[in-house]
Amino acid sequence: MKPTLRTVTVTRYVTPLREGSSLPAIVEADDDGLYVLKFRGAGQGTKALIAELLAGEIARAIGLRVPEIVFANLDSELSRLEPDPEIQELLSASAGLNLALDYLPGSVTFTPLAMPVDGTLASRIVWFDCFVTNVDRTPRNVNMLVWHKNIWLIDHGAALYFHHAWRGWEEQARSQFSRVSDHILLPHASELQAIDAELRHYLTADKLDRIVALIPDDWLHGNAFGQHDLSAHDKRDVYKMFLRERLATSTIFVQEALRARETRV
């Protein structure tokens, strides 16, 4: 049986969150829950939703905290209730299946000074961000929240950026990920080699394939994945192969992270 996530239906647009280029918003759903909705009609389209989904569920699979991710159905009729023309256009363009994360009320942005991070957790987060090529975990874009005294990872739409060009994914899968030098937790990541050994053993190809299987076919259709259009099945296979190769060659990005850490510490 194909794995899946919960699906909710958006019943009310509550308020926009003006951070970032994806124009997320807090919405209410038919289960009475509040969610941070990521719109398929925003600038990066479904590719940002795919990155959010895959990275978020990979993080969860290796023991990191991520708000629950759900599929969110959005009816374009909701746009009629919004006076803001920009929001109207976004809601109308996002009719159908979107992605949402559980809203964490009362959470605050993480800062290292306010909440020290131990070497194991910092190493796990740095390893994860290198693995999914996430460029947004810097002092400028922390993308971590503190909620109930725990760190929660959010906003992974910029990860897996190979799919914006699509070509050359093999080389990108084996890349060093030099952007790790900007990672906010890199100075605290004192156990990268031990974490690499642990996660290479734990994060199997089968687990990665199950996460990739969560991508809705609808998000993979069209010619938005490079010059050569592929079927949804073929695109899904590329994600699988990219992640498998990334895992098999993780020592490449770990060595780069160690080199960058020596420079910063």
Beta strands, then each sheet from edge to edge (+ up, - down):
strand 1: 7-16
strand 2: 25-29
strand 3: 34-38
strand 4: 69-74
strand 5: 96-102
strand 6: 108-109
strand 7: 144-147
strand 8: 150-153
sheet 1: 1+ 2- 3+ 5- 4+ 1+
sheet 2: 6+ 7- 8+
end
